[in-house]
Every structure is written in C-alpha cells, then in structure tokens.
Amino acid sequence: MLSENEIKIVEYLKSRPNKSATAEEISDSLGIPLSSIYSLSQLLKEKGYVRLEEKKLTKYELTDEGKLRLQRGMPEDVLIKTLNGQSRKISELKELMGNELEIALGWARRKNLIKIEKDSVIPLVKDYQSPEVDLLRDPSKINDNNYKQLLARKLISVKQETALILSLAREDITVVKPITYITTDIIKNHEWEKAPIKEYNVEAEPPFYPLAKKHFFKEFLEKLRDVMINLGFTEVKGNYVELEFYNFDLLFQAQDHPAREIHDSFMIEGKGEVKDLELMNRVKEMHKKGWKYEWEPNIALRLVLRSQTTAVTSRVLSSRPRPPIRTFTIGKVFRPDSIDATHLIEFHQLDGLVVENGFAFRDLLGVLKEIFYQIGIKEIKFKPAYFPFTEPSVEVYGKIEGLGWVEMSGAGLLRPEILEAVGIDSDAGAWGIGIDRLAMLLFGLKDIRLLYANNVDFLRNFRG
Ligand SMILES: N[C@@H](Cc1ccccc1)C(=O)O
C-alpha cells in the first residue's frame, strides 16, 4: 500500500524517459520538500518500488568575479572593444581602463588578439568575445574539459555534491484506502479486515492557532479603571470637543493663560453654549475678582479639543452634585506638539475628584499613594507645584526600577474660588495622571508610539 505522496513519486518516475530522477528534481517538480522525498524514497525502496543510487555530481557556481565578468565581459574583451580596430598608446588605454589594462594585455597577447609595438597596442581582430563569457552565461555547458581555465581565472567555484537517484523497480501501483475513522458499519461488514487502519501519528505538530487577546495598552487602561473602581470611585465620561469654559474658565485658568494660546490647544471652529447663565456669571465674577481683568464670554464659548481630562471634572462640578463625591475619568486629551519617541499629540489622562467634608491635603496624598501602589508603583514622593485650579498643589513623582524618579501626576485641593462659583460648600481634592508615559516606562518601551502599535507580530510576541 502506498501513500498519496509515494504514489505521486512512482507516477513521476513512470513519466520520465529513463524512468529515473534525482531527489532534487522530484522535489522541484512535485513541490514536496526535499527532506520528505528522502524519507519517502527509503519507504519506496523497502516496498520494492524503487532502487536508490548515490552519485557524485560536480557543481559549478559563478563567483562574484564570475558574475561581474558575465555582465561586463572579460578584460581582454573590454580591451578589443576599446581599441575598436585602431592602434592606441598604452598610456591612453591606461587612462581608459585603469588597473584592468595589465590583465587585459596579458590575456589578449596570449590569445593572439593584439600585438605590442613600442608603446602602442595594435589589434589583430576587430571584435572579440571570450568563450569564457559564453560558459558563464550557461553554466550547464561547463564540464570536466573546460572548467580549469574558469577556475584558474577565479570565475567559478567547484563543489562536489552527492545526488540521490531514484529509478523505478516496479510499475504496478496498488492503492488501498486506509481506514482513518472506525464506524459500526466498518466493524459489522468486516471491512477492517481488508484495509489497514491508519496509525495515529502522535508526534505530528498540531496547527498553531494564536488566541485573540486584547491590546496591551487597552488592558492597562482597563486595569487603571479597575483600580479606581475598587477604591470606591465612580467613572464619568466627557467629550473630546469641549468648550473652553469647561476646559479652562471654570477651572480658574485666566483667558490670557499661555495654555490657551492657539498653538497650545487644538482649536475647533464654531461656538458652544452654556445653558446655566447663573454659573457663567459666577465664573465671570471669579475671574474679575481673582485675576482682575474683563472676562470675555465669547472666549469661554470657543471650542477646543480638550487639553486635560480635568475638563470632565469641571463638568462634574458644574452639575453641582451633592457631596460626598468620588469620581474619575480616563480618556484622551489633545495637545499640539511634534511627535517623537516621547511625545504624542493625543494621549491619555486619568483625572480624579473627591468632594467630602473635612477632606484634607493629607487625605489627598493618601489617596494618590494608594492609587499608585495599586498600579505597581510602591514608592512616591511629592513636590510643591502650581496649577491654576488647586492650592496647595503638588507634583507626584514615582520610582521606577532602573530609571529613578519620574513625574507622574499633578494634584491639589480645589481652590475655594471654584467651589464657590459652582456652589459646593465642602472640601475637595483633584488630580490628573499622565497615563501614556507611565505605561511606556512600566512596559519598558523605548518609544511611546509603540503603545499604539498595530503590528500583529509585535503584539503577539509582546509580553506586557
Ligand atoms: N490637568 C493637569 C493635572 C492636574 C489635574 C487636577 C489637579 C491638579 C493638576 C495637567 O494636565 O497637567
């Protein structure tokens, strides 16, 4: 009994004029890997279908020099072409042919193509093409008689190979379909006695089906969400397109604050609307009193792509919720910048808000410590800082193995001006954490853009 591929090999040998072929030829013609042909030929031999014979073959391969000469011609060819039937001075030829000239002269003389008189070269032929080049063009013409010259001129290399030759020993092919699946019928009808039962190949490699998995950065964002929810915070969401009123004004960021310059936020055409006119008025008073300038409602109604998720916190505050409040938001923010390995123009922030009677600065630091601990950053320290909407304010630094202290967050107690404007009579703390750079450092990535990688091979092999 023969397998499918064994049958193919026998059929192939039958089709050959001398009923034989090398393993390589069979592999090329049938598209079966050479290694399989080797093992199948052993099986065919054992079953008496083929005879095997090993034969030493000489293989000629072009060297780099050979490939070059095939393109350009041999130096003596170039010389004859350069002479073009006319005598020329050696010095002139040297200019034209450089170092190649000496070799060319030597071979051209030996082949009787030129004569040298005094300092001139006189051609004896008008055209010439070396037989060497013909052989290089068609290496199958190279044989025991003509290879030596090519070898001496370093145009070819010679390799000895052993070829396996299969020749047909028997032509009658019997095909018996083996039983691969046993049914009750096969047992009842005694078919199992007539055909062989295919053995299991317990060593066969199973096909590889990669499991679908989430993008590692998405998983990281989900982990942050879980951390916040476990700490008793409720998630809130906002829009990417936001009024300057919520992104800046309500947060006590003056209208001439540098972050509001056209090159520091993405501006969007059109105007927004604030329905709560009383709130607008109170924000206006807050700016007048605090920053001492004429607050311009038209500026507040301009649209931007939110530059901080604190805009979402601002929306929460503007709805004048009843304390106690613990909310957080995770989302994209947008800032113009030039994109490189550490800068993106859209990235993620996590902003949080706590409004509770008696919520003190120490409590805020405690919450931050807990959040970072849960993310895996066990050591943090605080540095005094400034934000328009908080007082006192801090920057939070976290320690990352091998990198040292890295700035991760801004935080503070909300300014009384803001709480007064939104009508909340309670203590409140807020913070904003930059997520992308943090993720990049925790994942040990050298380029922040890899967080958005969509290269499936990279993602499949990346162990976050
Ligand atoms: N929004 C600030 C961070 C911050 C949020 C809340 C309070 C204090 C600071 C930033 O983007 O840098």
The ligand as an SDF file (V2000), in Angstrom:
LIG
                    3D

 12 12  0  0  0  0  0  0  0  0999 V2000
   -4.7390   68.8760   34.4680 N   0  0  0  0  0  0  0  0  0  0  0  0
   -3.3900   68.9610   34.9800 C   0  0  0  0  0  0  0  0  0  0  0  0
   -3.1580   67.9820   36.1030 C   0  0  0  0  0  0  0  0  0  0  0  0
   -3.9760   68.2890   37.3470 C   0  0  0  0  0  0  0  0  0  0  0  0
   -5.2670   67.8210   37.4550 C   0  0  0  0  0  0  0  0  0  0  0  0
   -6.0110   68.0970   38.6110 C   0  0  0  0  0  0  0  0  0  0  0  0
   -5.4030   68.8090   39.6310 C   0  0  0  0  0  0  0  0  0  0  0  0
   -4.1150   69.2750   39.5280 C   0  0  0  0  0  0  0  0  0  0  0  0
   -3.4040   69.0160   38.3860 C   0  0  0  0  0  0  0  0  0  0  0  0
   -2.4140   68.6860   33.8190 C   0  0  0  0  0  0  0  0  0  0  0  0
   -2.8490   68.2730   32.7780 O   0  0  0  0  0  0  0  0  0  0  0  0
   -1.2290   68.8770   33.9550 O   0  0  0  0  0  0  0  0  0  0  0  0
  1  2  1  0
  2  3  1  0
  2 10  1  0
  3  4  1  0
  4  5  1  0
  4  9  2  0
  5  6  2  0
  6  7  1  0
  7  8  2  0
  8  9  1  0
 10 11  2  0
 10 12  1  0
M  END
$$$$
